[in-house]
Amino acid sequence: MKNNILPEFLIVGAAKSGTTAIAKYLSEHEQIFIPERKECRFFSEMNADFKGPKDNHVNKTIVKDVNQYISLFNKAKKNQIKGDASPDYLFHYDKTIANIKKYYGEAGQNYPRIIIILRNPILRAFSNYMHLLRDDREKETFLKGIALEKERTNENWEWFWRYKEQGFYAKQIKPFIDAFPDTKVIIYDDFRKDNQKVLNELTDYLEVDRKQFDLAKKHNESGKPKNRVFHKVSSKLVIPPSVRNIIPEKKLNQLKELKQVIVKRNLEKINISEDEKKYLKEVYKEEIIQLGELLNKDLSHWLK
């Protein structure tokens, strides 16, 4: 397969660690193309048979055919590099790495650039929970959801329900670093502290021009809906394809941003409790130490 029809970079995760925001910002760059659909879900080779609440939506969006996957990048211009942001790639690292080698060629001369964003696994897990609570999929408390993780996995619920398991990063990223030594690892704290600095690092890594991004926009925020009915209606507002085809792209983006504002204003922020945090600190203590050694970075503040 010709590598020039495949994406030149992959944002592989972790979920709820800023992957959506970074992908959205990068997609504003004139030299970068990322498909409008949020996640392409191809290289992880997931079976489209998840059985958790509303997992059928995920099943419908899994891309199984390579030609369908390639078609997602048809609108890319000749001067643009192509990217795919799919957080399932990190969790399903074994299948993803094997398929990257399969489709790009074992020789590895033209492998895609790999971008990984990691967030404190304690806060990541809670944000993951809030995301499913927001979407009216999770009905249990956070700790009960964690306690049910093994049972839900056995019942073939989507990988996104595995709040705790997703946070064991070291075993997921080491294979990527071993297979693709040029892998770029970003710590979410650094991104929150200085968005533009991290985006400059990424544009340098991707070998495109630096750009001043519009950092006022916020993406994929979670929270508990204040009014469940209003949230259900507002989050399902869509622009029909017949209308999208006649509206200028700038106006279309403005309408999408307006929808995000409407949905966001109905969300109530809830913070992780001290008991929940204490429990997860014990769960991830050794993991955080191991990850810090792997990345040669002090992550001890994650345990404070």
Backbone as CSV, one residue per row, in Angstrom:
resi,resn,N_x,N_y,N_z,CA_x,CA_y,CA_z,C_x,C_y,C_z
1,MET,0.834,-1.192,0.000,0.000,0.000,0.000,0.876,1.251,0.000
2,LYS,0.498,2.233,-0.780,1.265,3.475,-0.836,1.042,4.271,0.449
3,ASN,2.134,4.593,1.125,2.023,5.286,2.400,1.444,6.685,2.281
4,ASN,1.528,7.295,1.082,1.049,8.670,0.966,-0.473,8.785,0.990
5,ILE,-1.196,7.661,1.009,-2.647,7.729,1.132,-3.094,7.456,2.572
6,LEU,-2.147,7.126,3.432,-2.424,6.905,4.849,-2.010,8.141,5.647
7,PRO,-2.556,8.321,6.850,-2.185,9.498,7.645,-0.710,9.498,8.037
8,GLU,-0.144,10.697,8.090,1.266,10.846,8.459,1.477,10.874,9.970
9,PHE,0.384,11.064,10.743,0.534,11.004,12.188,-0.742,10.487,12.844
10,LEU,-0.574,9.883,14.016,-1.679,9.340,14.790,-1.621,9.902,16.204
11,ILE,-2.736,10.432,16.686,-2.874,10.783,18.096,-3.576,9.594,18.734
12,VAL,-2.847,8.802,19.507,-3.363,7.497,19.930,-3.994,7.495,21.329
13,GLY,-3.984,8.595,22.047,-4.595,8.614,23.389,-3.692,9.336,24.359
14,ALA,-4.022,9.229,25.651,-5.067,8.434,26.281,-6.409,9.167,26.255
15,ALA,-7.490,8.385,26.445,-8.822,8.968,26.468,-8.960,9.930,27.638
16,LYS,-9.714,11.010,27.438,-9.973,12.039,28.444,-8.686,12.683,28.953
17,SER,-7.731,12.855,28.048,-6.447,13.463,28.409,-6.105,14.650,27.523
18,GLY,-7.094,15.172,26.836,-6.854,16.311,25.954,-6.680,15.947,24.501
19,THR,-6.931,14.690,24.151,-6.753,14.270,22.761,-7.692,15.012,21.815
20,THR,-8.945,15.197,22.227,-9.904,15.907,21.378,-9.491,17.352,21.191
21,ALA,-9.110,18.014,22.281,-8.714,19.420,22.192,-7.507,19.595,21.287
22,ILE,-6.494,18.769,21.474,-5.285,18.882,20.655,-5.602,18.609,19.188
23,ALA,-6.426,17.599,18.935,-6.801,17.297,17.553,-7.572,18.456,16.923
24,LYS,-8.484,19.068,17.694,-9.266,20.187,17.179,-8.375,21.384,16.869
25,TYR,-7.437,21.686,17.776,-6.531,22.804,17.538,-5.669,22.547,16.303
26,LEU,-5.096,21.362,16.222,-4.229,21.049,15.079,-4.997,21.081,13.760
27,SER,-6.273,20.703,13.804,-7.067,20.695,12.564,-7.307,22.103,12.025
28,GLU,-7.075,23.137,12.878,-7.202,24.519,12.412,-5.989,24.951,11.583
29,HIS,-4.937,24.159,11.635,-3.698,24.502,10.927,-3.864,24.256,9.429
30,GLU,-3.435,25.229,8.633,-3.610,25.143,7.176,-2.843,23.976,6.559
31,GLN,-1.802,23.490,7.256,-0.981,22.414,6.705,-1.335,21.046,7.278
32,ILE,-2.428,20.987,8.041,-2.824,19.738,8.692,-4.282,19.419,8.369
33,PHE,-4.549,18.145,8.074,-5.923,17.696,7.851,-6.229,16.549,8.814
34,ILE,-7.282,16.728,9.594,-7.803,15.672,10.459,-9.278,15.521,10.118
35,PRO,-9.763,14.319,9.839,-11.162,14.144,9.441,-12.134,14.769,10.430
36,GLU,-13.279,15.188,9.920,-14.283,15.832,10.763,-14.808,14.874,11.819
37,ARG,-14.929,13.598,11.477,-15.398,12.635,12.474,-14.373,12.534,13.580
38,LYS,-14.820,12.424,14.807,-13.941,12.554,15.963,-12.901,11.447,16.051
39,GLU,-13.291,10.212,15.845,-12.364,9.092,15.963,-12.543,8.149,14.780
40,CYS,-11.447,7.717,14.199,-11.529,6.856,13.014,-11.628,5.373,13.371
41,ARG,-11.004,4.963,14.491,-11.163,3.612,15.038,-10.895,2.519,14.016
42,PHE,-9.725,2.573,13.402,-9.393,1.559,12.396,-8.274,0.620,12.847
43,PHE,-7.147,1.159,13.256,-5.978,0.328,13.535,-6.147,-0.574,14.751
44,SER,-7.032,-0.220,15.674,-7.222,-1.053,16.870,-7.990,-2.335,16.576
45,GLU,-8.624,-2.391,15.411,-9.306,-3.601,14.941,-10.301,-4.147,15.969
46,MET,-11.112,-3.253,16.526,-12.114,-3.680,17.503,-13.270,-4.388,16.806
47,ASN,-13.804,-5.417,17.459,-15.002,-6.068,16.955,-16.198,-5.180,17.268
48,ALA,-17.044,-4.979,16.314,-18.197,-4.078,16.495,-19.352,-4.809,17.160
49,ASP,-19.093,-5.331,18.379,-20.133,-6.102,19.065,-20.205,-5.778,20.558
50,PHE,-19.827,-4.548,20.942,-19.897,-4.168,22.347,-21.347,-4.154,22.813
51,LYS,-21.561,-4.532,24.080,-22.926,-4.757,24.555,-23.314,-3.894,25.757
52,GLY,-22.531,-2.875,26.090,-22.877,-1.991,27.191,-23.946,-0.990,26.794
53,PRO,-24.456,-0.200,27.753,-25.478,0.815,27.450,-25.007,1.797,26.375
54,LYS,-25.773,1.877,25.313,-25.513,2.766,24.180,-24.186,2.467,23.478
55,ASP,-23.628,1.286,23.717,-22.415,0.890,22.999,-22.685,0.671,21.522
56,ASN,-23.959,0.534,21.154,-24.293,0.335,19.747,-23.832,1.519,18.898
57,HIS,-23.792,2.722,19.513,-23.302,3.899,18.777,-21.832,3.724,18.422
58,VAL,-21.069,3.187,19.368,-19.642,2.929,19.123,-19.491,1.875,18.035
59,ASN,-20.274,0.824,18.131,-20.203,-0.247,17.135,-20.389,0.278,15.714
60,LYS,-21.305,1.245,15.571,-21.605,1.785,14.245,-20.467,2.634,13.686
61,THR,-19.592,3.140,14.554,-18.543,4.055,14.090,-17.180,3.386,13.928
62,ILE,-17.101,2.094,14.186,-15.834,1.385,14.010,-15.606,1.120,12.528
63,VAL,-14.469,1.551,12.029,-14.142,1.385,10.612,-13.376,0.072,10.427
64,LYS,-13.947,-0.834,9.658,-13.332,-2.146,9.467,-12.624,-2.287,8.123
65,ASP,-13.048,-1.497,7.149,-12.537,-1.640,5.784,-11.474,-0.586,5.497
66,VAL,-10.338,-1.007,4.974,-9.235,-0.083,4.736,-9.592,0.984,3.708
67,ASN,-10.389,0.638,2.717,-10.783,1.629,1.710,-11.709,2.688,2.300
68,GLN,-12.581,2.262,3.218,-13.440,3.215,3.915,-12.578,4.145,4.769
69,TYR,-11.567,3.576,5.408,-10.665,4.379,6.243,-9.934,5.417,5.391
70,ILE,-9.391,5.000,4.284,-8.650,5.914,3.405,-9.559,7.022,2.890
71,SER,-10.826,6.686,2.658,-11.762,7.688,2.128,-12.003,8.832,3.112
72,LEU,-11.734,8.604,4.393,-11.917,9.659,5.388,-10.965,10.829,5.156
73,PHE,-9.904,10.578,4.396,-8.882,11.598,4.164,-8.940,12.174,2.746
74,ASN,-10.033,11.880,2.035,-10.153,12.318,0.632,-10.123,13.837,0.467
75,LYS,-10.574,14.561,1.483,-10.645,16.019,1.373,-9.325,16.711,1.704
76,ALA,-8.321,15.941,2.084,-7.022,16.544,2.403,-6.402,17.151,1.149
77,LYS,-5.814,18.331,1.301,-5.154,18.985,0.182,-3.728,18.466,0.040
78,LYS,-3.137,18.704,-1.122,-1.807,18.175,-1.403,-0.742,18.719,-0.452
79,ASN,-0.956,19.929,0.032,0.049,20.535,0.909,-0.201,20.231,2.391
80,GLN,-1.166,19.355,2.688,-1.504,19.041,4.065,-1.010,17.652,4.467
81,ILE,-0.583,17.536,5.721,-0.318,16.208,6.270,-1.589,15.743,6.968
82,LYS,-1.805,14.435,6.973,-3.054,13.876,7.471,-2.854,13.255,8.854
83,GLY,-3.874,13.406,9.705,-3.797,12.853,11.049,-5.077,12.148,11.455
84,ASP,-4.937,11.192,12.346,-6.058,10.413,12.864,-5.943,10.431,14.386
85,ALA,-6.985,10.908,15.076,-6.994,10.950,16.538,-8.001,9.935,17.075
86,SER,-7.511,8.816,17.600,-8.376,7.744,18.095,-7.804,7.187,19.407
87,PRO,-8.355,7.574,20.565,-7.816,7.143,21.846,-7.850,5.639,22.093
88,ASP,-8.686,4.911,21.357,-8.709,3.458,21.524,-7.399,2.817,21.082
89,TYR,-6.606,3.527,20.264,-5.345,2.969,19.773,-4.360,2.702,20.908
90,LEU,-4.353,3.549,21.929,-3.418,3.343,23.037,-3.845,2.151,23.878
91,PHE,-5.114,2.069,24.209,-5.600,0.968,25.037,-5.431,-0.364,24.322
92,HIS,-5.704,-0.384,23.026,-5.532,-1.600,22.220,-4.173,-1.542,21.498
93,TYR,-3.140,-1.313,22.271,-1.807,-1.055,21.706,-1.272,-2.218,20.882
94,ASP,-1.558,-3.448,21.299,-0.996,-4.600,20.588,-1.530,-4.697,19.167
95,LYS,-2.860,-4.641,19.022,-3.472,-4.709,17.688,-3.076,-3.481,16.859
96,THR,-3.063,-2.326,17.497,-2.765,-1.083,16.783,-1.356,-1.102,16.201
97,ILE,-0.384,-1.475,17.000,1.007,-1.514,16.524,1.171,-2.532,15.414
98,ALA,0.545,-3.694,15.589,0.633,-4.734,14.555,0.037,-4.247,13.238
99,ASN,-1.073,-3.528,13.309,-1.724,-3.056,12.086,-0.993,-1.883,11.455
100,ILE,-0.355,-1.053,12.270,0.465,0.018,11.704,1.579,-0.605,10.870
101,LYS,2.220,-1.609,11.414,3.300,-2.275,10.677,2.764,-2.980,9.433
102,LYS,1.569,-3.531,9.566,0.956,-4.236,8.433,0.668,-3.291,7.274
103,TYR,0.054,-2.153,7.573,-0.387,-1.258,6.509,0.690,-0.284,6.033
104,TYR,1.645,0.023,6.896,2.707,0.946,6.491,3.950,0.211,6.012
105,GLY,4.018,-1.085,6.298,5.169,-1.871,5.851,6.151,-2.130,6.979
106,GLU,6.586,-3.352,7.101,7.488,-3.745,8.180,8.810,-2.995,8.153
107,ALA,9.225,-2.526,7.006,10.516,-1.836,6.906,10.546,-0.590,7.787
108,GLY,9.391,0.026,7.960,9.267,1.126,8.905,9.865,2.440,8.478
109,GLN,10.195,2.599,7.220,10.811,3.847,6.782,9.810,4.999,6.745
110,ASN,8.528,4.675,6.624,7.516,5.725,6.534,6.403,5.529,7.547
111,TYR,6.768,5.069,8.734,5.773,4.936,9.789,5.197,6.310,10.142
112,PRO,3.960,6.345,10.625,3.390,7.637,11.034,4.050,8.134,12.324
113,ARG,4.048,9.438,12.522,4.465,9.995,13.811,3.393,9.618,14.837
114,ILE,3.817,9.286,16.038,2.892,8.869,17.095,2.881,9.917,18.205
115,ILE,1.672,10.384,18.556,1.508,11.356,19.637,0.663,10.723,20.744
116,ILE,1.183,10.765,21.966,0.477,10.233,23.132,0.341,11.345,24.168
117,ILE,-0.853,11.551,24.696,-1.077,12.532,25.758,-1.501,11.773,27.007
118,LEU,-0.804,11.995,28.114,-1.088,11.278,29.355,-1.531,12.249,30.447
119,ARG,-2.580,11.863,31.130,-3.127,12.665,32.236,-3.024,11.873,33.529
120,ASN,-2.895,12.570,34.646,-2.947,11.908,35.949,-4.045,10.841,35.900
121,PRO,-3.706,9.549,36.065,-4.703,8.488,35.881,-5.885,8.570,36.845
122,ILE,-5.675,9.207,37.998,-6.764,9.371,38.965,-7.816,10.318,38.405
123,LEU,-7.363,11.474,37.923,-8.285,12.467,37.368,-8.827,12.020,36.019
124,ARG,-8.009,11.283,35.262,-8.466,10.776,33.974,-9.642,9.822,34.153
125,ALA,-9.513,8.917,35.147,-10.564,7.936,35.404,-11.872,8.628,35.791
126,PHE,-11.775,9.670,36.631,-12.987,10.374,37.056,-13.605,11.146,35.897
127,SER,-12.771,11.750,35.065,-13.278,12.459,33.893,-13.965,11.492,32.935
128,ASN,-13.421,10.299,32.821,-14.007,9.235,32.004,-15.409,8.899,32.527
129,TYR,-15.500,8.761,33.854,-16.786,8.479,34.505,-17.787,9.604,34.240
130,MET,-17.333,10.865,34.379,-18.209,12.006,34.162,-18.691,12.084,32.718
131,HIS,-17.845,11.659,31.792,-18.217,11.644,30.376,-19.409,10.699,30.152
132,LEU,-19.341,9.509,30.740,-20.422,8.540,30.574,-21.660,8.944,31.372
133,LEU,-21.448,9.637,32.494,-22.575,10.160,33.268,-23.280,11.252,32.464
134,ARG,-22.480,12.110,31.835,-23.027,13.189,30.997,-23.901,12.629,29.886
135,ASP,-23.435,11.530,29.282,-24.148,10.951,28.140,-25.256,9.990,28.560
136,ASP,-25.583,9.982,29.859,-26.678,9.161,30.383,-26.452,7.668,30.134
137,ARG,-25.203,7.264,30.185,-24.876,5.843,30.029,-24.548,5.210,31.380
138,GLU,-23.845,5.943,32.235,-23.484,5.438,33.558,-24.584,5.758,34.567
139,LYS,-25.011,4.742,35.338,-26.071,4.917,36.330,-25.551,4.743,37.755
140,GLU,-24.319,4.241,37.899,-23.777,3.949,39.212,-22.875,5.080,39.704
141,THR,-22.476,4.981,40.976,-21.483,5.911,41.505,-20.126,5.568,40.899
142,PHE,-19.162,6.463,41.061,-17.825,6.253,40.492,-17.172,4.982,41.040
143,LEU,-17.147,4.822,42.358,-16.492,3.656,42.949,-17.243,2.367,42.619
144,LYS,-18.570,2.450,42.505,-19.338,1.255,42.123,-19.018,0.879,40.680
145,GLY,-18.865,1.889,39.828,-18.497,1.623,38.435,-17.147,0.932,38.342
146,ILE,-16.203,1.346,39.185,-14.886,0.710,39.216,-15.014,-0.723,39.703
147,ALA,-15.841,-0.938,40.736,-16.033,-2.288,41.279,-16.661,-3.227,40.251
148,LEU,-17.446,-2.668,39.339,-18.125,-3.479,38.319,-17.279,-3.672,37.061
149,GLU,-16.071,-3.130,37.060,-15.261,-3.106,35.842,-15.020,-4.504,35.266
150,LYS,-14.630,-5.443,36.111,-14.343,-6.798,35.627,-15.606,-7.451,35.075
151,GLU,-16.715,-7.283,35.795,-17.984,-7.860,35.351,-18.415,-7.280,34.008
152,ARG,-18.288,-5.966,33.866,-18.666,-5.316,32.620,-17.764,-5.751,31.469
153,THR,-16.488,-5.949,31.759,-15.557,-6.417,30.728,-15.947,-7.813,30.264
154,ASN,-16.286,-8.670,31.211,-16.699,-10.038,30.873,-17.980,-10.054,30.044
155,GLU,-18.811,-9.025,30.243,-20.057,-8.926,29.478,-19.851,-8.172,28.160
156,ASN,-18.597,-7.853,27.853,-18.201,-7.213,26.594,-18.756,-5.805,26.442
157,TRP,-18.646,-5.011,27.532,-18.935,-3.588,27.409,-17.721,-2.925,26.767
158,GLU,-17.949,-1.803,26.150,-16.879,-1.088,25.451,-15.684,-0.821,26.373
159,TRP,-14.491,-0.766,25.785,-13.262,-0.534,26.555,-13.310,0.765,27.361
160,PHE,-14.099,1.749,26.931,-14.162,3.053,27.576,-14.760,2.970,28.980
161,TRP,-15.443,1.868,29.295,-16.006,1.673,30.622,-14.933,1.255,31.633
162,ARG,-13.760,0.926,31.189,-12.724,0.419,32.101,-11.952,1.586,32.712
163,TYR,-12.614,2.267,33.633,-12.055,3.480,34.236,-10.651,3.261,34.795
164,LYS,-10.498,2.211,35.574,-9.240,1.959,36.272,-8.179,1.391,35.330
165,GLU,-8.562,0.399,34.542,-7.590,-0.299,33.696,-6.908,0.619,32.687
166,GLN,-7.639,1.604,32.187,-7.051,2.504,31.191,-5.873,3.306,31.734
167,GLY,-5.822,3.468,33.049,-4.789,4.302,33.656,-3.446,3.640,33.863
168,PHE,-3.324,2.363,33.521,-2.027,1.690,33.627,-1.264,1.931,32.325
169,TYR,-0.674,3.115,32.257,-0.098,3.613,31.012,1.182,2.910,30.584
170,ALA,2.038,2.569,31.539,3.379,2.095,31.203,3.344,0.906,30.235
171,LYS,2.469,-0.060,30.518,2.397,-1.249,29.666,1.828,-0.924,28.284
172,GLN,1.130,0.219,28.180,0.541,0.609,26.904,1.507,1.415,26.044
173,ILE,2.275,2.305,26.675,3.126,3.183,25.864,4.504,2.592,25.571
174,LYS,4.987,1.687,26.447,6.319,1.118,26.190,6.378,0.408,24.838
175,PRO,5.373,-0.396,24.457,5.414,-1.020,23.123,5.453,-0.005,21.988
176,PHE,4.774,1.136,22.161,4.824,2.182,21.133,6.229,2.765,21.032
177,ILE,6.824,3.066,22.176,8.172,3.636,22.174,9.181,2.641,21.602
178,ASP,9.001,1.364,21.926,9.904,0.333,21.401,9.756,0.200,19.888
179,ALA,8.509,0.240,19.409,8.255,0.055,17.973,8.547,1.318,17.175
180,PHE,8.258,2.479,17.794,8.417,3.767,17.111,9.176,4.715,18.040
181,PRO,10.498,4.653,18.059,11.312,5.420,19.012,11.078,6.925,18.969
182,ASP,10.541,7.416,17.868,10.313,8.857,17.734,8.977,9.292,18.334
183,THR,8.304,8.378,19.044,7.007,8.688,19.651,7.091,9.928,20.536
184,LYS,6.109,10.813,20.399,6.062,12.056,21.183,5.063,11.893,22.315
185,VAL,5.545,11.996,23.564,4.671,11.871,24.739,4.479,13.247,25.365
186,ILE,3.221,13.640,25.510,2.863,14.919,26.112,2.178,14.655,27.451
187,ILE,2.539,15.421,28.479,1.850,15.335,29.761,0.759,16.400,29.794
188,TYR,-0.441,15.981,30.105,-1.611,16.864,30.075,-1.423,18.103,30.944
189,ASP,-0.731,17.959,32.077,-0.482,19.108,32.957,0.257,20.212,32.210
190,ASP,1.228,19.820,31.389,2.006,20.796,30.620,1.123,21.494,29.597
191,PHE,0.197,20.726,29.005,-0.724,21.306,28.029,-1.660,22.308,28.689
192,ARG,-2.168,21.962,29.873,-3.050,22.871,30.603,-2.306,24.142,31.016
193,LYS,-1.052,23.981,31.391,-0.253,25.112,31.871,0.065,26.087,30.748
194,ASP,0.396,25.569,29.568,0.761,26.434,28.443,0.372,25.755,27.138
195,ASN,-0.884,25.960,26.732,-1.407,25.334,25.504,-0.525,25.617,24.298
196,GLN,-0.194,26.889,24.113,0.533,27.289,22.915,1.918,26.665,22.860
197,LYS,2.602,26.598,23.990,3.938,26.009,24.026,3.911,24.558,23.571
198,VAL,2.939,23.793,24.076,2.828,22.382,23.697,2.439,22.247,22.229
199,LEU,1.539,23.099,21.758,1.159,23.059,20.347,2.344,23.419,19.454
200,ASN,3.207,24.315,19.923,4.434,24.620,19.177,5.333,23.388,19.094
201,GLU,5.426,22.656,20.203,6.219,21.421,20.213,5.674,20.423,19.188
202,LEU,4.354,20.348,19.118,3.730,19.387,18.212,3.882,19.787,16.748
203,THR,3.734,21.078,16.444,3.925,21.498,15.053,5.386,21.313,14.637
204,ASP,6.313,21.541,15.569,7.725,21.264,15.276,7.930,19.773,15.018
205,TYR,7.318,18.957,15.842,7.429,17.500,15.712,6.865,17.028,14.367
206,LEU,5.766,17.654,13.950,5.125,17.278,12.684,5.749,17.974,11.479
207,GLU,6.712,18.850,11.756,7.448,19.573,10.713,6.528,20.432,9.842
208,VAL,5.642,21.163,10.531,4.823,22.174,9.853,5.110,23.515,10.533
209,ASP,4.650,24.593,9.911,4.898,25.923,10.459,4.208,26.097,11.808
210,ARG,4.820,26.889,12.671,4.151,27.239,13.921,2.974,28.169,13.624
211,LYS,1.982,28.113,14.531,0.763,28.898,14.313,0.243,29.375,15.671
212,GLN,-0.337,30.556,15.696,-1.005,31.050,16.899,-2.430,30.525,16.880
213,PHE,-2.733,29.598,17.769,-4.033,28.955,17.764,-5.052,29.743,18.591
214,ASP,-6.327,29.563,18.262,-7.407,30.187,19.024,-7.663,29.327,20.253
215,LEU,-7.066,29.688,21.374,-7.110,28.869,22.577,-8.328,29.141,23.452
216,ALA,-9.193,30.056,23.017,-10.401,30.357,23.796,-11.426,29.234,23.694
217,LYS,-11.321,28.436,22.633,-12.275,27.356,22.420,-11.964,26.182,23.349
218,LYS,-13.005,25.600,23.943,-12.869,24.424,24.790,-13.586,23.257,24.127
219,HIS,-13.018,22.066,24.271,-13.563,20.922,23.541,-13.816,19.724,24.454
220,ASN,-14.942,19.025,24.195,-15.260,17.735,24.824,-15.269,17.805,26.348
221,GLU,-15.887,18.847,26.906,-15.941,18.972,28.354,-17.037,18.074,28.928
222,SER,-16.758,17.559,30.129,-17.708,16.666,30.783,-18.339,17.347,31.986
223,GLY,-19.424,16.795,32.458,-20.117,17.312,33.628,-21.466,16.635,33.745
224,LYS,-22.123,16.841,34.860,-23.445,16.258,35.065,-24.498,17.236,34.559
225,PRO,-25.375,16.810,33.651,-26.402,17.716,33.133,-27.317,18.243,34.240
226,LYS,-27.540,19.550,34.251,-28.456,20.144,35.226,-29.889,19.736,34.883
227,ASN,-30.176,19.707,33.601,-31.497,19.301,33.129,-31.290,18.192,32.099
228,ARG,-31.645,16.971,32.485,-31.366,15.805,31.641,-32.126,15.869,30.316
229,VAL,-33.388,16.305,30.341,-34.187,16.376,29.113,-33.593,17.395,28.149
230,PHE,-33.235,18.575,28.685,-32.645,19.616,27.843,-31.338,19.131,27.231
231,HIS,-30.527,18.429,28.034,-29.252,17.925,27.533,-29.470,16.908,26.410
232,LYS,-30.444,16.045,26.603,-30.730,15.022,25.604,-31.125,15.646,24.280
233,VAL,-31.935,16.687,24.337,-32.403,17.353,23.116,-31.272,18.146,22.475
234,SER,-30.563,18.965,23.277,-29.537,19.855,22.728,-28.340,19.089,22.174
235,SER,-27.965,17.989,22.816,-26.804,17.238,22.356,-27.082,16.474,21.066
236,LYS,-28.373,16.283,20.746,-28.731,15.556,19.525,-29.028,16.486,18.350
237,LEU,-28.900,17.790,18.574,-29.132,18.731,17.478,-28.099,18.505,16.373
238,VAL,-28.562,18.258,15.183,-27.660,18.032,14.055,-28.101,18.869,12.860
239,ILE,-27.142,19.162,12.001,-27.425,19.888,10.769,-27.537,18.866,9.642
240,PRO,-28.681,18.758,8.994,-28.865,17.751,7.940,-27.831,17.906,6.822
241,PRO,-27.393,16.792,6.227,-26.405,16.841,5.136,-26.805,17.779,4.007
242,SER,-28.102,17.830,3.687,-28.561,18.695,2.595,-28.301,20.164,2.906
243,VAL,-28.352,20.513,4.207,-28.098,21.889,4.623,-26.594,22.141,4.716
244,ARG,-25.852,21.144,5.256,-24.404,21.290,5.397,-23.736,21.567,4.057
245,ASN,-24.277,20.988,3.004,-23.661,21.122,1.683,-23.801,22.516,1.079
246,ILE,-24.737,23.305,1.608,-24.952,24.636,1.018,-24.514,25.769,1.951
247,ILE,-24.152,25.424,3.197,-23.699,26.446,4.149,-22.187,26.601,4.049
248,PRO,-21.681,27.828,3.970,-20.223,28.040,3.949,-19.573,27.404,5.173
249,GLU,-18.368,26.896,4.998,-17.678,26.182,6.072,-17.546,27.032,7.335
250,LYS,-17.248,28.314,7.177,-17.087,29.200,8.335,-18.383,29.278,9.137
251,LYS,-19.510,29.418,8.437,-20.807,29.503,9.108,-21.155,28.163,9.768
252,LEU,-20.800,27.076,9.113,-21.053,25.745,9.653,-20.300,25.552,10.965
253,ASN,-19.052,25.990,11.005,-18.246,25.886,12.226,-18.826,26.749,13.341
254,GLN,-19.366,27.900,12.982,-19.980,28.773,13.986,-21.214,28.113,14.604
255,LEU,-21.987,27.412,13.777,-23.172,26.711,14.280,-22.771,25.565,15.211
256,LYS,-21.694,24.869,14.856,-21.203,23.777,15.712,-20.728,24.316,17.057
257,GLU,-20.042,25.451,17.021,-19.555,26.065,18.261,-20.725,26.534,19.120
258,LEU,-21.785,27.038,18.494,-22.970,27.471,19.228,-23.614,26.282,19.940
259,LYS,-23.664,25.150,19.271,-24.210,23.946,19.896,-23.388,23.559,21.119
260,GLN,-22.056,23.631,21.017,-21.187,23.292,22.142,-21.443,24.209,23.328
261,VAL,-21.657,25.497,23.054,-21.924,26.466,24.114,-23.244,26.130,24.819
262,ILE,-24.252,25.791,24.024,-25.577,25.462,24.588,-25.483,24.238,25.487
263,VAL,-24.790,23.201,25.009,-24.643,21.971,25.786,-23.828,22.229,27.051
264,LYS,-22.742,22.985,26.918,-21.844,23.248,28.054,-22.543,23.988,29.186
265,ARG,-23.390,24.952,28.852,-24.054,25.748,29.881,-25.015,24.930,30.731
266,ASN,-25.388,23.769,30.264,-26.292,22.909,31.029,-25.529,21.866,31.850
267,LEU,-24.182,21.946,31.840,-23.377,20.967,32.569,-22.905,21.536,33.904
268,GLU,-22.994,20.706,34.919,-22.538,21.072,36.259,-21.262,20.296,36.570
269,LYS,-20.203,21.017,36.931,-18.938,20.383,37.245,-19.012,19.692,38.610
270,ILE,-18.548,18.456,38.674,-18.479,17.709,39.924,-17.040,17.254,40.110
271,ASN,-16.502,17.432,41.297,-15.121,17.059,41.576,-15.035,15.695,42.246
272,ILE,-13.923,15.034,42.029,-13.676,13.750,42.665,-13.587,13.949,44.180
273,SER,-14.142,13.010,44.944,-14.123,13.139,46.401,-12.765,12.705,46.948
274,GLU,-12.483,13.079,48.195,-11.218,12.701,48.825,-11.118,11.188,49.003
275,ASP,-12.234,10.530,49.308,-12.221,9.069,49.465,-11.916,8.380,48.138
276,GLU,-12.514,8.879,47.071,-12.262,8.307,45.745,-10.816,8.513,45.331
277,LYS,-10.303,9.714,45.621,-8.919,10.032,45.281,-7.951,9.169,46.092
278,LYS,-8.240,8.996,47.369,-7.376,8.188,48.241,-7.301,6.747,47.753
279,TYR,-8.430,6.202,47.362,-8.471,4.827,46.860,-7.607,4.676,45.605
280,LEU,-7.753,5.600,44.665,-7.025,5.489,43.408,-5.535,5.800,43.562
281,LYS,-5.173,6.591,44.564,-3.749,6.835,44.821,-3.051,5.524,45.158
282,GLU,-3.720,4.680,45.928,-3.149,3.374,46.276,-3.096,2.466,45.049
283,VAL,-4.136,2.542,44.232,-4.188,1.716,43.017,-3.031,2.042,42.077
284,TYR,-2.743,3.343,41.908,-1.791,3.783,40.885,-0.402,4.144,41.419
285,LYS,-0.174,3.975,42.695,1.099,4.408,43.280,2.304,3.816,42.554
286,GLU,2.354,2.514,42.426,3.492,1.852,41.767,3.527,2.162,40.276
287,GLU,2.352,2.272,39.670,2.256,2.578,38.239,2.872,3.937,37.932
288,ILE,2.562,4.923,38.755,3.066,6.277,38.523,4.582,6.334,38.670
289,ILE,5.104,5.598,39.638,6.558,5.530,39.813,7.210,4.875,38.593
290,GLN,6.631,3.773,38.137,7.153,3.052,36.972,7.092,3.913,35.712
291,LEU,5.987,4.627,35.543,5.826,5.486,34.372,6.849,6.612,34.391
292,GLY,7.066,7.197,35.561,8.046,8.267,35.680,9.437,7.813,35.282
293,GLU,9.792,6.583,35.668,11.092,6.025,35.299,11.169,5.787,33.800
294,LEU,10.081,5.302,33.212,10.045,5.033,31.779,10.224,6.308,30.964
295,LEU,9.589,7.390,31.424,9.630,8.658,30.690,10.750,9.573,31.167
296,ASN,11.432,9.139,32.221,12.478,9.972,32.834,11.908,11.330,33.222
297,LYS,10.763,11.271,33.913,10.054,12.500,34.288,9.460,12.335,35.685
298,ASP,9.572,13.360,36.492,9.023,13.325,37.842,7.510,13.529,37.788
299,LEU,6.772,12.477,38.160,5.307,12.538,38.161,4.754,12.402,39.573
300,SER,5.592,12.610,40.579,5.189,12.420,41.967,4.026,13.328,42.379
301,HIS,3.883,14.481,41.684,2.783,15.391,42.028,1.420,14.779,41.756
302,TRP,1.378,13.728,40.945,0.109,13.043,40.692,-0.407,12.339,41.941
303,LEU,0.466,12.087,42.896,0.070,11.355,44.106,-0.180,12.292,45.289
304,LYS,-0.101,13.600,45.074,-0.306,14.550,46.168,-1.768,14.924,46.313
